């Protein structure tokens, strides 16, 4: 088993080295297919996601990753991951493959295409990638079930468990998380630029995307709006984004809610209660006291993937997992125990 693991680690390191090159034909083909399959992924965002994870795959990082592996077992895993990040499910797939597990990963696009291409390049034959859960047939064939999704997805799984036959021995239903940011008005231009990346990089899709921005009630959003526009000049919006934001903008105008948007509707930001909006539509949430924000963060801790704030401000917020500086939300460490289901899988398989 140790020899097989070492051989797989070497294959993985070689894959990371090759896939760091944007001109690699395999990578170019995979990105083209992912772009065709997605209604929000851009070429720039796909390059960002692949470059970040391939450069994170170092010998030292893999050593930490391997140390987390459970002993090989005969258990079959079904992981249904509804996060729409470009590489959602990638680290979980590696973790299952390196530990000798068998199973199926149900992923959304573009992750199904990109992760599938990477696994194919590694010649992985123990995992199947699909885009449909097929719960009515699969639940009876798995020992471990892990689902990451919203309430609708959870209800679908629960209904299938009630109507089906044998229930998986071990199962966990996990929430689909999102990111928040907290401002105090002392942010530098570089920190605002980082926040723009955190919010708009994947058009607001993905569990690590910042969707809510808490700001002092006296702070105008002008500086952030300018930075969001500048970011769009470097990372253009997907062609479908303006159409996706037309209806929310019309509703805001009709109801008189304060809002602003990019010149070509490449982003939309509105002022109001801390409620999630359509991806690409940011909610600006005013606050009077930082204690109010801290209490809200603590109460929603199980739903949050990252909490973004400048370093000095982070120290004044609750010590929640996922606290990070602007510009780091989409740059997770490897292994990323927070933004993935690695710890849950480890607990269920150990």
Residue frames as qw, qx, qy, qz and C-alpha x, y, z in Angstrom:
[[0.000, 0.886, 0.463, 0.000, 0.00, 0.00, 0.00],
 [0.317, -0.779, 0.098, 0.532, 2.83, 2.40, 0.85],
 [0.386, -0.121, 0.593, 0.696, 4.46, 1.82, -2.55],
 [0.178, 0.616, 0.676, 0.364, 1.16, 2.46, -4.32],
 [0.156, -0.919, -0.283, 0.226, 0.64, 5.66, -2.32],
 [0.377, -0.584, 0.302, 0.652, 4.14, 6.93, -3.11],
 [0.341, 0.164, 0.680, 0.628, 3.60, 6.23, -6.79],
 [0.059, 0.794, 0.577, 0.181, 0.30, 8.15, -6.76],
 [0.275, -0.852, -0.070, 0.440, 1.91, 11.09, -4.98],
 [0.384, -0.317, 0.487, 0.718, 4.61, 11.26, -7.64],
 [0.228, 0.465, 0.703, 0.487, 2.00, 11.17, -10.39],
 [0.096, -0.893, -0.432, 0.082, 0.14, 13.98, -8.69],
 [0.340, -0.709, 0.151, 0.599, 3.25, 16.14, -8.35],
 [0.342, -0.026, 0.629, 0.698, 4.05, 15.59, -12.02],
 [0.117, 0.689, 0.659, 0.278, 0.48, 16.50, -13.01],
 [0.196, -0.897, -0.222, 0.329, 0.68, 19.71, -10.97],
 [0.377, -0.463, 0.374, 0.710, 3.96, 20.63, -12.66],
 [0.255, 0.215, 0.703, 0.629, 2.52, 20.11, -16.15],
 [0.016, -0.749, -0.635, -0.189, -0.87, 21.75, -15.50],
 [0.261, -0.707, -0.132, 0.644, 0.77, 24.94, -14.25],
 [0.195, -0.182, 0.503, 0.822, 1.46, 25.68, -17.90],
 [0.484, 0.489, 0.294, -0.663, -1.56, 27.42, -19.53],
 [0.469, 0.514, -0.486, -0.529, -0.50, 26.26, -23.01],
 [0.259, -0.129, 0.957, -0.034, -0.67, 22.56, -22.09],
 [0.360, -0.061, -0.640, -0.676, -3.03, 21.04, -24.69],
 [0.345, -0.363, -0.861, 0.094, -4.84, 18.87, -22.09],
 [0.116, -0.454, -0.465, 0.752, -5.48, 21.91, -19.94],
 [0.177, 0.198, -0.258, -0.929, -6.59, 24.09, -22.85],
 [0.367, -0.184, -0.786, -0.462, -9.04, 21.43, -24.00],
 [0.300, -0.438, -0.782, 0.325, -10.46, 20.97, -20.49],
 [0.024, -0.396, -0.239, 0.886, -10.92, 24.74, -20.04],
 [0.259, 0.056, -0.484, -0.834, -12.66, 25.05, -23.40],
 [0.399, -0.322, -0.830, -0.218, -15.10, 22.28, -22.46],
 [0.255, -0.452, -0.629, 0.578, -15.67, 23.82, -19.02],
 [0.075, 0.255, -0.026, -0.964, -16.40, 27.23, -20.54],
 [0.358, -0.091, -0.643, -0.671, -18.92, 25.68, -22.92],
 [0.445, -0.363, -0.819, 0.011, -20.63, 23.85, -20.04],
 [0.287, -0.458, -0.513, 0.667, -20.90, 26.84, -17.69],
 [0.091, 0.824, 0.412, 0.377, -23.03, 29.98, -17.65],
 [0.308, -0.951, 0.009, 0.009, -20.67, 31.98, -15.43],
 [0.744, -0.379, 0.273, 0.478, -17.08, 30.74, -15.80],
 [0.379, 0.899, -0.178, -0.125, -14.68, 32.98, -17.74],
 [0.829, 0.367, -0.280, 0.316, -11.33, 32.06, -19.22],
 [0.110, 0.645, -0.447, 0.610, -9.57, 34.36, -16.75],
 [0.658, -0.461, 0.338, -0.491, -11.35, 32.81, -13.76],
 [0.997, 0.049, -0.057, -0.022, -10.61, 29.26, -14.96],
 [0.612, 0.509, -0.387, 0.465, -6.92, 30.13, -15.31],
 [0.231, -0.630, 0.424, -0.608, -6.92, 31.63, -11.81],
 [0.861, -0.309, 0.204, -0.348, -8.49, 28.54, -10.22],
 [0.960, 0.191, -0.129, 0.157, -6.18, 26.06, -11.95],
 [0.419, 0.609, -0.400, 0.541, -3.03, 28.10, -11.35],
 [0.406, -0.623, 0.374, -0.554, -3.85, 28.55, -7.67],
 [0.918, -0.247, 0.224, -0.215, -4.43, 24.86, -6.95],
 [0.892, 0.342, -0.167, 0.245, -1.59, 23.56, -9.13],
 [0.281, 0.632, -0.433, 0.578, 0.92, 25.87, -7.42],
 [0.584, -0.548, 0.336, -0.496, -0.48, 24.88, -4.01],
 [0.998, -0.033, -0.011, -0.048, 0.36, 21.24, -4.74],
 [0.183, 0.744, -0.612, 0.193, 3.90, 21.14, -3.34],
 [0.604, 0.082, -0.769, 0.193, 5.78, 18.27, -1.73],
 [0.034, 0.074, -0.637, 0.767, 5.32, 19.84, 1.70],
 [0.569, -0.009, 0.084, -0.818, 1.59, 20.36, 1.19],
 [0.789, 0.063, -0.523, -0.318, 1.11, 16.80, -0.05],
 [0.380, 0.119, -0.809, 0.432, 3.00, 15.49, 2.97],
 [0.273, -0.001, 0.493, -0.826, 0.45, 17.21, 5.22],
 [0.698, 0.105, -0.232, -0.670, -2.33, 15.91, 2.99],
 [0.663, 0.120, -0.738, -0.044, -1.09, 12.32, 3.20],
 [0.113, 0.113, -0.761, 0.628, -0.84, 12.56, 6.99],
 [0.504, 0.023, 0.256, -0.824, -4.62, 13.12, 7.07],
 [0.595, 0.108, -0.641, -0.473, -5.47, 9.98, 5.12],
 [0.776, -0.268, 0.393, -0.414, -7.53, 7.25, 6.83],
 [0.363, -0.219, 0.888, 0.181, -6.67, 3.58, 6.38],
 [0.364, 0.086, -0.656, -0.655, -8.00, 2.01, 3.18],
 [0.479, 0.110, 0.714, -0.499, -11.39, 0.36, 3.59],
 [0.162, 0.243, 0.878, 0.379, -13.99, -1.50, 1.58],
 [0.172, 0.669, 0.509, -0.513, -16.50, 1.31, 2.06],
 [0.323, 0.439, 0.521, 0.657, -18.02, 3.01, -0.98],
 [0.101, -0.475, -0.267, 0.832, -18.50, 6.77, -0.86],
 [0.228, 0.691, 0.529, 0.437, -21.08, 9.01, -2.53],
 [0.236, -0.441, -0.168, 0.849, -20.19, 12.71, -2.33],
 [0.232, 0.750, 0.516, 0.342, -22.74, 15.14, -3.76],
 [0.348, -0.410, -0.085, 0.839, -21.12, 18.58, -3.89],
 [0.296, 0.797, 0.506, 0.145, -23.35, 21.38, -5.21],
 [0.240, -0.758, 0.124, 0.594, -20.76, 24.15, -4.79],
 [0.680, 0.699, 0.206, 0.078, -20.24, 25.70, -8.24],
 [0.223, -0.811, 0.435, 0.321, -16.61, 26.74, -7.74],
 [0.600, 0.595, -0.464, -0.267, -14.49, 25.70, -10.76],
 [0.444, 0.314, -0.826, 0.149, -12.60, 23.04, -8.78],
 [0.638, -0.335, 0.363, -0.591, -15.19, 22.10, -6.15],
 [0.977, -0.031, 0.119, -0.173, -14.61, 18.47, -5.18],
 [0.604, 0.628, -0.463, 0.162, -10.98, 18.40, -6.36],
 [0.047, -0.538, 0.723, -0.431, -9.35, 18.02, -2.96],
 [0.765, -0.124, 0.453, -0.441, -11.97, 15.52, -1.83],
 [0.902, 0.388, -0.135, -0.129, -11.35, 13.46, -4.97],
 [0.410, 0.604, -0.619, 0.288, -7.60, 13.44, -4.34],
 [0.378, -0.431, 0.641, -0.510, -8.16, 12.51, -0.71],
 [0.895, 0.055, 0.280, -0.343, -10.36, 9.53, -1.64],
 [0.806, 0.518, -0.285, 0.011, -8.00, 8.41, -4.42],
 [0.232, 0.614, -0.657, 0.369, -4.82, 8.61, -2.34],
 [0.462, -0.319, 0.661, -0.498, -6.47, 6.77, 0.56],
 [0.048, 0.073, -0.974, -0.211, -7.62, 3.94, -1.71],
 [0.418, 0.351, 0.615, -0.568, -11.38, 4.59, -1.38],
 [0.117, 0.261, 0.767, 0.574, -13.94, 3.93, -4.09],
 [0.130, 0.604, 0.566, -0.546, -16.93, 6.08, -4.87],
 [0.286, 0.637, 0.512, 0.501, -18.85, 8.58, -6.93],
 [0.157, -0.383, -0.176, 0.893, -18.54, 12.36, -6.92],
 [0.222, 0.746, 0.588, 0.221, -21.61, 14.23, -8.12],
 [0.301, -0.374, -0.002, 0.877, -20.41, 17.69, -9.13],
 [0.371, 0.840, 0.305, -0.251, -21.91, 20.69, -10.88],
 [0.636, 0.470, 0.175, 0.587, -20.41, 22.40, -13.90],
 [0.620, 0.641, -0.448, -0.059, -17.75, 23.58, -14.47],
 [0.411, -0.578, 0.684, -0.173, -16.22, 21.49, -11.67],
 [0.898, 0.101, 0.414, -0.111, -17.44, 18.22, -13.18],
 [0.738, 0.660, -0.071, 0.124, -15.50, 18.96, -16.37],
 [0.162, 0.810, -0.492, 0.276, -12.32, 20.34, -14.82],
 [0.553, -0.461, 0.648, -0.248, -12.04, 17.85, -11.94],
 [0.924, 0.219, 0.295, -0.103, -12.96, 15.05, -14.32],
 [0.634, 0.718, -0.247, 0.144, -10.17, 16.08, -16.70],
 [0.100, -0.722, 0.620, -0.290, -7.63, 16.17, -13.88],
 [0.746, -0.225, 0.585, -0.227, -8.64, 12.73, -12.62],
 [0.888, 0.450, 0.097, -0.024, -8.47, 11.38, -16.15],
 [0.382, 0.785, -0.442, 0.206, -4.95, 12.77, -16.48],
 [0.328, -0.547, 0.701, -0.318, -4.06, 10.94, -13.26],
 [0.522, 0.087, -0.810, -0.253, -5.61, 7.74, -14.63],
 [0.337, -0.109, 0.679, -0.642, -7.90, 7.42, -11.63],
 [0.456, -0.080, -0.758, -0.459, -10.14, 4.38, -12.01],
 [0.242, -0.268, -0.847, 0.391, -11.59, 4.16, -8.50],
 [0.120, 0.491, 0.386, -0.771, -13.79, 7.27, -8.70],
 [0.245, 0.528, 0.682, 0.443, -16.68, 8.17, -11.00],
 [0.016, 0.256, 0.104, -0.961, -17.61, 11.78, -11.82],
 [0.068, 0.551, 0.775, 0.301, -21.25, 12.55, -12.60],
 [0.067, -0.168, 0.028, -0.983, -23.53, 15.57, -12.70],
 [0.651, -0.337, -0.309, -0.606, -26.73, 13.76, -11.66],
 [0.366, -0.441, 0.673, -0.468, -27.23, 12.38, -8.10],
 [0.664, 0.031, -0.677, -0.315, -29.38, 9.38, -9.20],
 [0.304, -0.374, 0.655, -0.582, -30.25, 8.84, -5.54],
 [0.864, -0.009, 0.098, -0.494, -32.95, 6.26, -6.27],
 [0.934, 0.234, -0.264, 0.049, -30.29, 3.80, -7.48],
 [0.451, 0.544, -0.516, 0.484, -27.11, 4.90, -5.75],
 [0.432, -0.606, 0.371, -0.556, -28.14, 5.11, -2.11],
 [0.957, -0.190, 0.122, -0.183, -28.45, 1.35, -1.80],
 [0.876, 0.336, -0.165, 0.302, -24.93, 0.93, -3.17],
 [0.269, 0.639, -0.375, 0.616, -22.97, 3.22, -0.82],
 [0.629, -0.363, -0.572, 0.381, -21.75, 2.98, 2.74],
 [0.294, -0.466, -0.209, 0.808, -20.87, 6.65, 3.25],
 [0.216, 0.743, 0.485, 0.409, -22.99, 9.56, 2.01],
 [0.277, -0.477, -0.158, 0.819, -21.91, 13.20, 2.22],
 [0.256, 0.716, 0.518, 0.391, -24.04, 15.94, 0.69],
 [0.226, -0.346, -0.113, 0.903, -23.17, 19.65, 0.48],
 [0.021, 0.445, 0.607, 0.658, -26.19, 21.68, -0.56],
 [0.265, -0.230, 0.143, -0.925, -29.02, 24.01, 0.34],
 [0.501, 0.025, 0.633, -0.589, -32.31, 23.11, 2.04],
 [0.777, 0.365, -0.117, -0.499, -33.85, 21.95, -1.24],
 [0.532, 0.421, -0.734, -0.005, -31.02, 19.51, -1.84],
 [0.112, -0.215, 0.839, -0.488, -31.19, 18.27, 1.75],
 [0.669, 0.151, 0.372, -0.625, -34.93, 17.65, 1.43],
 [0.739, 0.418, -0.407, -0.336, -34.38, 15.74, -1.80],
 [0.322, 0.344, -0.858, 0.205, -31.90, 13.46, -0.05],
 [0.319, -0.071, 0.719, -0.614, -34.16, 12.94, 2.97],
 [0.763, 0.258, 0.070, -0.589, -37.09, 12.06, 0.73],
 [0.667, 0.410, -0.604, -0.149, -34.96, 9.56, -1.16],
 [0.080, 0.285, -0.871, 0.392, -33.77, 8.00, 2.09],
 [0.542, 0.056, 0.530, -0.650, -37.37, 7.55, 3.25],
 [0.795, 0.375, -0.040, -0.474, -38.59, 6.11, -0.03],
 [0.512, 0.526, -0.674, -0.083, -35.56, 3.95, -0.82],
 [0.897, -0.140, -0.418, 0.026, -34.22, 0.71, 0.54],
 [0.758, -0.339, -0.252, 0.498, -31.13, 0.32, 2.73],
 [0.059, -0.996, 0.039, -0.059, -29.86, 3.57, 4.22],
 [0.552, 0.555, -0.455, 0.424, -26.10, 4.30, 4.01],
 [0.704, -0.346, -0.490, 0.381, -24.35, 3.30, 7.21],
 [0.354, -0.496, -0.162, 0.776, -22.89, 6.79, 7.64],
 [0.271, 0.666, 0.445, 0.533, -24.29, 10.02, 6.23],
 [0.241, -0.514, -0.236, 0.789, -23.93, 13.76, 6.69],
 [0.272, 0.789, 0.431, 0.344, -25.87, 16.66, 5.17],
 [0.442, -0.342, -0.086, 0.825, -23.77, 19.84, 5.14],
 [0.227, 0.866, 0.276, -0.350, -24.88, 23.42, 4.35],
 [0.598, 0.518, 0.205, 0.576, -23.77, 25.26, 1.24],
 [0.416, -0.638, -0.194, 0.618, -21.66, 28.04, 2.73],
 [0.368, 0.818, 0.175, 0.405, -20.86, 31.56, 1.58],
 [0.549, -0.022, -0.233, 0.803, -18.41, 34.34, 2.37],
 [0.129, -0.947, -0.292, -0.028, -18.87, 37.69, 4.13],
 [0.502, 0.311, -0.173, 0.788, -16.67, 40.75, 4.49],
 [0.350, -0.834, -0.350, 0.245, -16.47, 43.35, 7.24],
 [0.416, 0.539, 0.001, 0.733, -15.24, 46.91, 6.60],
 [0.376, -0.697, -0.384, 0.475, -14.46, 49.76, 8.97],
 [0.244, 0.964, 0.103, 0.013, -13.47, 52.45, 6.46],
 [0.311, -0.800, 0.454, 0.241, -9.72, 52.12, 7.03],
 [0.868, 0.169, 0.416, 0.209, -9.14, 49.71, 4.14],
 [0.202, -0.536, 0.458, 0.680, -6.25, 50.49, 1.79],
 [0.589, 0.502, -0.291, -0.563, -6.69, 50.51, -2.02],
 [0.281, 0.310, -0.902, -0.109, -4.92, 47.13, -2.15],
 [0.203, 0.109, 0.882, -0.411, -7.31, 45.68, 0.43],
 [0.566, 0.461, 0.233, -0.643, -10.33, 46.94, -1.50],
 [0.485, 0.475, -0.608, -0.411, -8.85, 45.41, -4.65],
 [0.069, 0.137, -0.980, 0.125, -8.53, 42.11, -2.81],
 [0.399, 0.289, 0.653, -0.576, -12.15, 42.35, -1.67],
 [0.577, 0.488, -0.188, -0.627, -13.27, 42.93, -5.26],
 [0.366, 0.314, -0.857, -0.182, -11.55, 39.67, -6.21],
 [0.119, 0.037, 0.908, -0.399, -13.17, 37.87, -3.29],
 [0.467, 0.408, 0.446, -0.645, -16.62, 39.05, -4.39],
 [0.602, 0.613, -0.066, -0.507, -16.54, 38.98, -8.19],
 [0.117, -0.476, 0.812, 0.316, -13.92, 36.44, -9.30],
 [0.079, 0.138, 0.965, 0.207, -16.39, 33.63, -10.00],
 [0.274, -0.363, -0.427, -0.782, -19.35, 35.98, -10.59],
 [0.496, -0.346, 0.344, -0.718, -20.41, 35.37, -6.99],
 [0.937, -0.044, -0.259, -0.228, -20.80, 31.63, -7.53],
 [0.630, 0.242, -0.623, 0.396, -18.87, 29.32, -5.24],
 [0.635, -0.639, -0.427, 0.078, -18.97, 28.76, -1.52],
 [0.569, -0.333, -0.141, 0.738, -15.96, 31.03, -0.86],
 [0.174, 0.509, 0.295, 0.790, -17.38, 34.02, -2.74],
 [0.053, -0.248, -0.456, 0.853, -18.14, 37.08, -0.59],
 [0.045, -0.557, -0.719, -0.414, -21.86, 37.76, -0.85],
 [0.314, -0.889, -0.329, -0.050, -22.49, 40.14, 2.08],
 [0.463, 0.322, -0.237, 0.791, -20.44, 43.22, 3.05],
 [0.407, -0.785, -0.412, 0.219, -20.89, 44.73, 6.50],
 [0.397, 0.372, -0.023, 0.839, -19.92, 48.42, 6.62],
 [0.124, -0.364, -0.465, 0.798, -20.28, 51.32, 9.10],
 [0.252, 0.745, 0.614, -0.059, -23.54, 53.14, 8.47],
 [0.023, 0.896, -0.040, -0.441, -21.67, 56.41, 7.79],
 [0.374, -0.370, 0.649, 0.550, -19.35, 54.83, 5.19],
 [0.641, 0.571, -0.062, -0.509, -20.27, 55.49, 1.53],
 [0.875, 0.040, 0.460, 0.143, -19.61, 52.64, -0.92],
 [0.445, 0.863, -0.146, -0.190, -17.96, 54.91, -3.52],
 [0.091, -0.681, 0.716, 0.126, -14.41, 53.61, -3.05],
 [0.552, -0.031, 0.833, -0.010, -15.53, 50.00, -3.31],
 [0.654, 0.645, 0.342, -0.201, -17.68, 50.71, -6.36],
 [0.299, 0.847, -0.391, -0.199, -14.71, 52.25, -8.14],
 [0.248, -0.473, 0.844, 0.055, -12.56, 49.26, -7.23],
 [0.673, 0.251, 0.681, -0.142, -15.21, 46.79, -8.43],
 [0.589, 0.782, 0.046, -0.199, -15.27, 48.59, -11.79],
 [0.092, 0.765, -0.626, -0.122, -11.48, 48.48, -12.03],
 [0.505, -0.207, 0.837, -0.041, -11.51, 44.77, -11.23],
 [0.719, 0.489, 0.463, -0.171, -13.96, 44.16, -14.06],
 [0.418, 0.834, -0.293, -0.211, -11.50, 45.79, -16.46],
 [0.037, -0.544, 0.838, 0.022, -8.99, 43.04, -15.59],
 [0.168, 0.111, 0.978, -0.055, -11.41, 40.15, -15.02],
 [0.369, -0.045, -0.334, -0.866, -14.31, 40.81, -17.40],
 [0.616, 0.044, 0.540, -0.571, -17.76, 39.62, -16.41],
 [0.323, 0.159, 0.901, 0.241, -19.25, 36.57, -18.07],
 [0.145, -0.141, -0.468, -0.860, -21.59, 37.58, -20.93],
 [0.407, -0.492, -0.736, -0.226, -24.53, 36.08, -19.00],
 [0.319, -0.293, -0.552, 0.713, -23.96, 38.22, -15.89],
 [0.150, 0.036, -0.007, -0.988, -25.73, 41.43, -17.03],
 [0.532, -0.218, -0.571, -0.585, -28.79, 39.44, -18.05],
 [0.541, -0.303, -0.748, 0.238, -28.80, 37.65, -14.70],
 [0.249, -0.287, -0.429, 0.820, -28.76, 40.99, -12.85],
 [0.120, -0.280, -0.360, -0.882, -31.42, 42.82, -14.89],
 [0.510, -0.559, -0.576, -0.309, -34.38, 41.54, -12.91],
 [0.553, -0.484, -0.442, 0.514, -32.84, 42.20, -9.47],
 [0.217, -0.054, 0.021, 0.975, -31.93, 45.73, -10.59],
 [0.270, -0.399, -0.473, -0.738, -35.47, 46.33, -11.84],
 [0.570, -0.574, -0.588, 0.017, -36.90, 45.10, -8.53],
 [0.470, -0.337, -0.289, 0.763, -34.56, 47.38, -6.54],
 [0.035, 0.119, 0.212, 0.969, -35.58, 50.35, -8.67],
 [0.405, -0.479, -0.573, -0.527, -39.27, 49.55, -8.30],
 [0.623, -0.587, -0.494, 0.151, -39.07, 49.22, -4.53],
 [0.042, -0.939, 0.102, -0.326, -36.82, 52.24, -4.06],
 [0.838, -0.464, 0.067, 0.278, -34.03, 50.32, -2.36],
 [0.003, -0.885, 0.395, 0.245, -30.63, 52.09, -2.57],
 [0.887, 0.045, 0.387, 0.246, -28.39, 50.39, -5.11],
 [0.145, 0.797, -0.416, -0.412, -25.59, 50.90, -7.63],
 [0.905, 0.176, 0.374, 0.097, -24.15, 48.89, -10.48],
 [0.468, -0.275, 0.489, 0.683, -21.38, 48.68, -13.04],
 [0.247, 0.450, -0.248, -0.821, -21.71, 50.63, -16.27],
 [0.478, 0.152, -0.704, -0.502, -22.54, 47.46, -18.22],
 [0.821, -0.325, 0.089, -0.461, -24.31, 45.80, -15.27],
 [0.614, 0.337, -0.694, 0.167, -21.22, 43.65, -14.64],
 [0.320, -0.161, -0.776, 0.518, -22.05, 43.80, -10.93],
 [0.368, -0.657, -0.311, -0.580, -24.85, 45.03, -8.68],
 [0.330, -0.059, -0.677, 0.655, -24.72, 46.19, -5.08],
 [0.375, -0.649, -0.370, -0.549, -27.68, 47.08, -2.87],
 [0.009, -0.313, 0.582, -0.750, -28.09, 48.40, 0.66],
 [0.722, -0.328, -0.227, -0.566, -30.21, 46.43, 3.09],
 [0.788, -0.442, 0.347, -0.252, -30.57, 43.56, 5.55],
 [0.134, -0.510, 0.835, 0.158, -28.01, 40.71, 5.59],
 [0.815, 0.265, 0.444, -0.261, -29.85, 38.53, 3.08],
 [0.453, -0.163, 0.695, 0.534, -28.23, 36.58, 0.23],
 [0.500, 0.644, -0.002, -0.579, -28.97, 37.86, -3.25],
 [0.878, 0.475, 0.052, 0.018, -28.46, 36.54, -6.78],
 [0.748, -0.239, 0.218, 0.579, -24.78, 35.71, -7.42],
 [0.391, 0.356, 0.260, 0.808, -23.08, 38.88, -8.65],
 [0.271, -0.760, -0.203, -0.555, -25.50, 40.98, -6.58],
 [0.428, 0.049, -0.610, 0.666, -23.70, 42.09, -3.41],
 [0.395, -0.800, -0.411, -0.188, -25.58, 43.18, -0.32],
 [0.249, 0.404, -0.358, 0.804, -24.12, 46.20, 1.55],
 [0.566, -0.607, -0.557, -0.013, -25.20, 45.87, 5.20],
 [0.026, 0.693, -0.258, 0.673, -24.81, 48.99, 7.40],
 [0.679, -0.429, -0.542, 0.247, -23.93, 48.63, 11.09],
 [0.203, -0.911, 0.077, -0.352, -23.62, 51.02, 14.03],
 [0.485, -0.674, 0.540, -0.137, -21.62, 48.88, 16.43],
 [0.383, 0.441, -0.802, -0.124, -19.07, 46.21, 15.60],
 [0.309, -0.102, 0.856, -0.402, -20.54, 44.08, 18.40],
 [0.722, 0.354, 0.229, -0.549, -23.69, 43.72, 16.28],
 [0.623, 0.539, -0.517, -0.232, -21.63, 42.27, 13.45],
 [0.058, 0.380, -0.894, 0.230, -19.80, 39.93, 15.80],
 [0.537, 0.070, 0.666, -0.513, -23.06, 38.59, 17.19],
 [0.765, 0.467, -0.037, -0.442, -24.42, 38.01, 13.67],
 [0.439, 0.542, -0.713, -0.068, -21.23, 36.22, 12.59],
 [0.168, -0.229, 0.893, -0.349, -21.36, 33.94, 15.62],
 [0.645, 0.227, 0.490, -0.541, -25.01, 33.14, 15.02],
 [0.782, 0.550, -0.069, -0.284, -24.38, 32.26, 11.36],
 [0.245, -0.651, 0.700, 0.166, -21.04, 30.52, 11.86],
 [0.631, 0.035, 0.772, 0.063, -22.22, 27.19, 10.43],
 [0.604, 0.712, 0.356, -0.030, -23.18, 28.90, 7.15],
 [0.129, 0.945, -0.254, -0.160, -19.98, 30.89, 6.61],
 [0.917, 0.232, -0.040, 0.322, -16.95, 29.75, 4.64],
 [0.537, 0.140, -0.142, 0.820, -14.78, 32.85, 5.00],
 [0.182, -0.926, -0.276, 0.183, -14.89, 36.10, 6.97],
 [0.600, 0.382, 0.076, 0.699, -12.84, 38.74, 5.15],
 [0.212, -0.972, -0.105, 0.004, -11.48, 41.83, 6.89],
 [0.355, 0.741, -0.428, 0.377, -8.24, 43.77, 7.18],
 [0.609, 0.055, -0.697, 0.376, -5.84, 42.21, 9.75],
 [0.010, 0.139, -0.504, 0.852, -6.44, 44.72, 12.57],
 [0.616, -0.114, -0.019, -0.780, -10.19, 44.39, 12.21],
 [0.748, -0.002, -0.648, -0.141, -10.06, 40.60, 12.15],
 [0.340, 0.081, -0.734, 0.583, -8.65, 40.68, 15.67],
 [0.289, -0.022, 0.369, -0.883, -11.81, 42.41, 16.86],
 [0.727, 0.021, -0.327, -0.603, -14.16, 39.82, 15.32],
 [0.877, -0.268, 0.318, -0.241, -15.16, 36.41, 16.73],
 [0.157, -0.529, 0.807, 0.210, -12.42, 33.79, 16.40],
 [0.860, 0.292, 0.277, -0.315, -14.28, 31.79, 13.75],
 [0.633, -0.058, 0.622, 0.457, -12.64, 29.41, 11.29],
 [0.468, 0.609, 0.507, 0.391, -12.17, 30.97, 7.88],
 [0.090, -0.944, -0.040, 0.316, -11.08, 34.44, 8.98],
 [0.706, 0.124, 0.322, 0.619, -8.85, 35.82, 6.25],
 [0.116, -0.548, 0.079, 0.825, -7.50, 39.03, 4.76],
 [0.580, 0.689, 0.094, -0.425, -8.89, 40.63, 1.59],
 [0.457, 0.657, -0.538, -0.264, -7.75, 38.88, -1.57],
 [0.047, -0.344, 0.931, -0.110, -7.37, 35.46, 0.05],
 [0.724, 0.086, 0.390, -0.563, -10.90, 34.04, -0.12],
 [0.894, 0.404, -0.033, -0.190, -10.23, 32.18, -3.37],
 [0.427, 0.611, -0.637, 0.197, -6.67, 31.22, -2.46],
 [0.846, -0.467, 0.099, -0.239, -7.24, 28.34, -0.04],
 [0.223, -0.606, 0.763, -0.001, -4.39, 26.41, 1.47],
 [0.836, 0.164, -0.471, -0.228, -3.71, 22.82, 0.50],
 [0.113, -0.453, -0.858, -0.213, -5.18, 20.91, 2.20],
 [0.248, -0.293, -0.001, -0.923, -8.17, 23.16, 2.67],
 [0.162, -0.240, -0.921, 0.259, -9.95, 21.60, 5.63],
 [0.187, 0.390, 0.405, -0.806, -12.35, 24.54, 5.93],
 [0.451, 0.408, -0.194, -0.770, -13.63, 24.97, 2.40],
 [0.518, 0.152, -0.774, -0.332, -13.99, 21.26, 1.67],
 [0.845, -0.349, -0.027, -0.403, -15.53, 18.21, 3.33],
 [0.540, 0.405, -0.703, 0.226, -12.19, 16.60, 4.15],
 [0.147, -0.292, 0.715, -0.618, -12.67, 16.61, 7.91],
 [0.770, 0.021, 0.222, -0.598, -16.16, 15.12, 7.59],
 [0.848, 0.314, -0.403, -0.144, -14.94, 12.36, 5.27],
 [0.307, 0.430, -0.752, 0.394, -12.04, 11.66, 7.59],
 [0.420, -0.209, 0.591, -0.656, -14.38, 11.27, 10.57],
 [0.852, 0.143, 0.085, -0.496, -16.78, 8.99, 8.70],
 [0.830, 0.391, -0.396, -0.034, -14.07, 6.77, 7.20],
 [0.157, 0.520, -0.724, 0.426, -11.81, 6.44, 10.23]]
